[in-house]
Structures are given as C-alpha cells and as structure tokens.
C-alpha cells in the first residue's frame, strides 16, 4: 500500500512521537520519533493495541478504552 504524503511527512518528524490509531485503538502508524522515544520498531507495534503501553492494572481498569473514547469525543466535537 502506498503511503500518503501526509504519512511520509509525519514519519519524518523525528523529535516527536506520532502514533496513528484506528477507531478501536489499534496502532496503524508508528513514526520514527515514536520508535526513538519508546524503543519499539514499527513492526513490533503496528497492528497491536496502544494499551500495550499501559500497566496491567490500567488495562484491567479500562484506562486505554476511556482515553480512546475521550479522544474520539473531542475529535467529534471539533468536527462540528
């Protein structure tokens, strides 16, 4: 699949971690900056849930899901 110009530009930002998620919280894009900050390669992270970076207690408590829901709600408000 050919990457968009925006995806290529975002990946070029090396001093910031840019992570693109789908609507279920799965990582679909992992920038070079994210790799440098978290020390996980793109192949280790893409296709996995972002909750992999939460503690077991946070995962059990649904922290990742609440954060994703809050972000999606904020994005929806900005869209209107």
C-alpha positions as CSV (number, residue, x, y, z in Angstrom):
1,X,0.0,0.0,0.0
2,X,1.4,3.4,-1.0
3,X,1.8,5.8,1.9
4,X,0.2,9.2,1.6
5,X,2.3,12.4,1.5
6,X,1.0,13.3,5.0
7,X,2.1,9.9,6.4
8,X,5.6,10.3,4.9
9,X,5.8,13.9,6.3
10,X,4.7,12.8,9.8
11,X,7.2,9.9,9.8
12,X,9.9,12.4,9.1
13,X,9.3,14.3,12.4
14,X,12.0,12.7,14.5
15,X,11.7,14.8,17.7
16,X,8.0,13.9,18.4
17,X,6.3,10.6,18.8
18,X,3.4,10.4,16.3
19,X,1.1,7.5,16.6
20,X,-2.0,7.0,14.4
21,X,-4.7,4.7,15.8
22,X,-7.8,3.2,14.2
23,X,-11.2,3.6,15.9
24,X,-10.6,0.5,18.1
25,X,-7.2,1.7,19.5
26,X,-5.0,-0.4,17.2
27,X,-1.8,1.3,16.1
28,X,-1.8,1.8,12.3
29,X,1.2,4.2,12.0
30,X,4.2,4.5,14.2
31,X,6.6,7.3,13.5
32,X,10.4,7.3,13.6
33,X,10.1,9.7,16.6
34,X,7.8,7.1,18.4
35,X,10.4,4.5,17.7
36,X,13.2,6.6,19.2
37,X,11.1,7.6,22.2
38,X,9.6,4.2,23.1
39,X,12.4,1.9,21.6
40,X,9.9,-0.3,19.7
41,X,10.1,-0.7,16.0
42,X,7.2,-0.1,13.7
43,X,6.9,-3.8,13.0
44,X,6.6,-4.5,16.8
45,X,3.8,-2.1,17.3
46,X,1.6,-1.7,14.2
47,X,-1.4,-3.9,14.4
48,X,-1.3,-4.1,18.2
49,X,-3.4,-2.1,20.7
50,X,-2.0,1.0,22.1
51,X,-2.9,-0.4,25.5
52,X,0.3,-2.5,25.3
53,X,1.9,0.6,26.9
54,X,-0.4,0.6,29.9
55,X,0.2,-1.3,33.1
56,X,-1.7,-4.5,33.8
57,X,-3.8,-2.6,36.4
58,X,-4.6,0.2,33.9
59,X,-5.6,-2.4,31.2
60,X,-7.8,-4.2,33.7
61,X,-9.4,-0.9,34.7
62,X,-10.2,0.1,31.1
63,X,-7.9,3.2,31.1
64,X,-7.0,2.8,27.5
65,X,-10.6,2.4,26.4
66,X,-11.6,5.6,28.4
67,X,-8.7,7.5,26.9
68,X,-9.7,6.4,23.4
69,X,-13.4,7.3,23.9
70,X,-12.5,10.7,25.3
71,X,-10.2,11.5,22.3
72,X,-12.8,10.4,19.8
73,X,-15.4,12.5,21.6
74,X,-13.1,15.5,21.5
75,X,-12.4,14.9,17.8
76,X,-16.1,14.7,17.1
77,X,-16.8,18.0,18.9
78,X,-14.0,19.7,16.9
79,X,-15.6,18.4,13.6
80,X,-18.9,20.1,14.3
